[in-house]
């Protein structure tokens, strides 16, 4: 095998390994990535709490409660992946933030003061999560190439 082929194989192998765990070799993830994981985790925990409340609330809310608990898995898995600097986790985290914005808007337009407050908190979290997820430090930590082709 030629020296050129060996170098190419080594760079390909290291590129594949680096794509899965870019943050582990460089030490702890940057603060923005940790903050994005915290936002996704907080949203996932809130969704899970809502699902548990529905499930154990009695009545006909058992199946919807199970559905909400299943939906809580998306932001929780995204938070897990972001905390470990996994490249795949950015997509689900972005989806959660984008879905949260219209929900926050509807809550802000509701009649109850508690719902308006919940909408404001959700809106701020979703906007903060979006900003954190598209920040260059986050994309660099996740190994996402930002250069135009």
C-alpha positions, 0 to 999 in steps of 0.5 A: 500500500502506498504512503499516499493511500495510507494517509488518506485512509488515516484521515478518513478514519479520523474524520469519521471518529471526529464527526461523532465526538468532536467535543470529547477530544477537546475537553468540556463543551463550550458554555453555549452548547451546555446552555442549549442542552439546558434549555432543551432539557428544561423544555423536555422536563416540562413536557414530561411533567405535563404528560405525567399530570395528564396520565395520573389525572384520571379520566380519559387523559391516560392515552393523551398523557402517554402521547405527551410523555412520548413527545417529551423524549425528543427534547430530552434526547436532544439535550443528552446529545448536546451535552455530549457534543453529538452532531445529530442532536442539533436538528431535533433541538432546532425542531423543538425550538421552532415548534415552541414558538407558535405554542408560546404565541398562542399562550401569550394570546390566551385569557389566563394570567398563568398561561400568558406567563407560561407563554412568555417563559416558553417564548424566551426559552425558545428564542434563547435556544435558537440563538444558542443553537445557531451560534458559531461556537455551538456549530464549531463544537458540534463539528458542523461546517459553516463554510459555503460550498 
